[in-house]
Every structure is written in C-alpha cells, then in structure tokens.
Amino acid sequence: MFRRLTKRKRHALFYFPEEGVTGVRQTRFVVEGMVKEGESVRLFWDTENPDVPAKVLKLSGKYI
C-alpha cells in the first residue's frame, strides 16, 4: 500500500499542432525533450505513430 501511495505517476495534457487537438498521456512516453509546461516534445503514441510532435500544456499527478 505504501508503494502505491508514494509512486510517481505524472500525466500531461498535450497539444498536437499537426492535428490541432489535445490529449492526455503519461509523461513516461516522452522520447525527446523536457517535460515542462510550455515545452515542445516528441511522444511515443502507438506503434503506428512512434514519434509525434506535441507541446506540454499542463502537468498533473502525484509529486513527492
């Protein structure tokens, strides 16, 4: 139980400029770039789209 309470699980709201949409994904899927609000990054979305450009709009989750 303690592990579950202290585990860092961060999610972010991303904006995808190519499609003009937003989406939520865990920050562990960022393959390139700094995970900070306002930064441009590259995400692993799925096997068909392994390298997607995105911008971090908002971070959320548990911080220790």
C-alpha positions as CSV (number, residue, x, y, z in Angstrom):
1,M,0.0,0.0,0.0
2,F,2.8,2.4,0.8
3,R,4.3,1.9,-2.6
4,R,1.0,2.8,-4.3
5,L,0.8,6.0,-2.3
6,T,4.3,7.2,-3.0
7,K,4.7,6.1,-6.6
8,R,5.1,9.0,-9.0
9,K,2.6,8.9,-11.7
10,R,2.6,12.0,-13.8
11,H,0.3,12.8,-16.7
12,A,0.3,15.7,-19.0
13,L,-2.1,17.4,-21.3
14,F,-0.5,17.7,-24.7
15,Y,-1.4,19.8,-27.7
16,F,-0.7,18.2,-31.1
17,P,-0.2,21.0,-33.7
18,E,-0.4,18.8,-36.8
19,E,-4.0,17.7,-35.9
20,G,-5.0,20.7,-33.8
21,V,-6.2,18.5,-30.9
22,T,-5.3,17.9,-27.3
23,G,-4.7,14.6,-25.5
24,V,-3.7,13.2,-22.1
25,R,-0.7,10.8,-21.9
26,Q,1.7,9.7,-19.1
27,T,5.0,11.6,-19.2
28,R,7.0,8.4,-19.4
29,F,6.1,8.2,-23.1
30,V,8.1,11.4,-23.9
31,V,11.0,10.3,-26.0
32,E,12.7,13.6,-26.6
33,G,12.5,17.0,-24.9
34,M,12.0,18.4,-21.4
35,V,8.7,17.6,-19.6
36,K,7.9,21.2,-18.5
37,E,4.8,23.3,-19.2
38,G,5.1,25.1,-22.5
39,E,7.9,22.9,-23.9
40,S,7.8,21.1,-27.2
41,V,8.4,17.4,-27.0
42,R,8.2,14.2,-29.1
43,L,5.9,11.4,-27.9
44,F,5.6,7.7,-28.4
45,W,1.8,7.5,-29.1
46,D,1.4,4.0,-30.5
47,T,3.1,1.6,-32.9
48,E,1.7,3.4,-36.0
49,N,2.8,6.8,-34.7
50,P,6.0,6.2,-32.7
51,D,7.3,9.8,-32.9
52,V,4.6,12.5,-32.6
53,P,5.4,16.2,-32.0
54,A,3.5,17.8,-29.2
55,K,3.5,20.7,-26.7
56,V,3.1,20.2,-23.0
57,L,0.1,22.4,-21.8
58,K,-0.4,21.2,-18.3
59,L,1.2,18.7,-15.9
60,S,-0.7,16.8,-13.2
61,G,-0.2,13.8,-10.9
62,K,1.4,12.9,-7.6
63,Y,4.6,14.8,-6.7
64,I,6.8,13.7,-3.8
